[in-house]
Amino acid sequence: MTTMSRHRLRTRVRGATLAATALAAAVLALAGTAVAQTAAPSAAAPHHEIRFALSTDTPTSMPGSILRNTATDTILAHVVESLVALRADMSIGPMLADTWDISPDGKTYTFHLRHGVHFHNGKTVTAADVKWSYEYFMNPKTGFYCRRAYDGHTGAKVVGVHAPDRHTVVFSLDKPSALFLNHMTDPRCPMAVLSPDSVDAQGKWGQPIGTGPYRFGDWQPGQYVLLKPFDDYQPRKEQASGLAGSKIAHADVRFVVIPDETSQLSALMAGQIDAMNMSEQIVPPKDPRWHIVAGPGADPATLLIQNRDPLLSDVRIRRAIALAADLPGIANAVTEGRTGYNPSLVPNASALATDVTKAGYAQSLPEVRRLLKEAGYRGQTITLETNRRYSHMFTMAVYLQSLLSRAGINVKLQVVEWGKQLADYRAGRFQLMAFGYTARTDPALIFADVLGDKSRNPLVQWEDPDALALLRSISGETNEAVRANVLAELHRRMLADAPMLVLYDSPDLILVSSRLHGVTTWPLRLKRFYNVTKD
């Protein structure tokens, strides 16, 4: 989009821009006084320690616990590892397994372990430890968050795990599964390989004794978690990518609990922490002592269109909405150029993205007028629901309302509390809604969330039995080329039916001290501080 067209788009929604500016000013005004109101460390972070701000403490140290939160996931990504790992493009790479074989029928996975890998207690990892870890997590008393991914409730059932020798472990499934390896490396609940010494003699959880580049050092609940480099860690030879490849611990990492985001910013500006997550609400002043690291995310920002609404049940009106706005321009404006237009539920950063999934709607006002006339649209009001809690949703809604109205579609903006909007979403009680989804490890998972029958599940957004059958056809398909082609066809069908509009993948933003080097983003937003150095 040209500078002039971006200026015109912003001019149309000057009110939203002024609101954003006022919000930024308010944040900066608060930043100067916030440190005294938090538990932020009072001294500058030492050079041998990297400090990252968490908005909440982890309630557990067990990987995948039903008590887990995003802090748990971030911390334990440095401590534990699985047989396989997600790369930056969310494809599967090796980790504790060097290689694996899949049987011709897709139901047997044979993993060949790396030799000479040690747990943090010095013991050597064997296939028996892999088997023990799986059985520990699958015990109902353990409280493993993703147990349903392996017991047949949400896919294939693991019917057996055995270790024929010290370096080979075999998983047997009741049917083929395209997502079996993805489940193993899900950051929320990785199938971590743990030492049995992680639990006591009665089987009670102690602390994670894993194989990662960091080990647990000190945990002061409500204050911080300190991780120490594992001196006996042997990094893989492959280039670092996501959770895969080489991992080198250069310094201690302290995860500091600072609940308020504005207070986190004050702590970073004072040199008390080195990095923090950054949202749209935080606008740091420009300064050589810090900078923003930005990268593509995998959280789709969307406009939901209720196809069971009497007016919007007409696909011609839904398509008119899709063609009425400059969607690439809106994506650029809302994210301040940090990400581009992505019209698909397949993230641009995914290994399964293709030229087909990256092609979307092109604004065409003559076609909008033709479709509206053909549908008999007479200017009936259509309500677009949004909220102010998530500023990108609000700003996106303001842009859309302005451009749709200019195209002859009478759209009224309705701003509600986030709790009401969430309730309306869950009940399917809306016409248009500015909304967002969290990232998934595989695009098929989010297509599964939006496809279905609204009579049975109001959360689904797209009712197309043929598309649902097409999605289910790859549930056991492990050939990535075949899967990419099916996802591309699903995207084509979604564009034609217009049950929702995808505008962009929300960017991953990290505010980083200039003392740190090597901090990278990831579409799944998990922060990693191995391979990071500090001046």
Buried (B, 14 or more C-beta within 10 A) or exposed (E): BEEEBBEEBBEBBEEBBEBBEEBBEEBBEBBEEBBEEBBBBEEEBEEEBBBBBBBEBBEBBBBBBEEBBBBBBBBBBBBBBBBBBBBBBBBBBBBBBBEBEBEEEBBBBBBBBBEEBBBBEEEEBBBEBBBBBBEBBBEEEBBBBBBEBBBBEBBBBBEEBEBEEBBBBBBBBEBBBBBBBBBBBBBBBBBBBBBBEBBEEEEEBEBBBBBBBBBBBEBEEEBBBBBBBBEEBEBBEBEBBBBBBBBBBBBBBBBBBBBBBBBBBBBBBBBBBBBBBBEBBBBBEEEEEBBBBBBBBBBBBBBBBBBEBEBBEBBBBBBBBBBBBBBBBBBBBBBEEBBBBBBBBBBBBBBBBBEBBBBBBEBBEEBBBBBBEEBEBEEEEBBBBBBBBBBBBBBBBBBBBBBBBEBBBEBEBBEBEEEEBBEBBEEBBBBBBBBBBEBBBBBBBBBBBBBBEBEEEBEBBBBBEEBBEBBEEBBBBBEEEEBBBBBBBBBBBBBEBBBBBBBBBBBBBBBBBEBBEBBBBBBBBBBBBBBBBBE
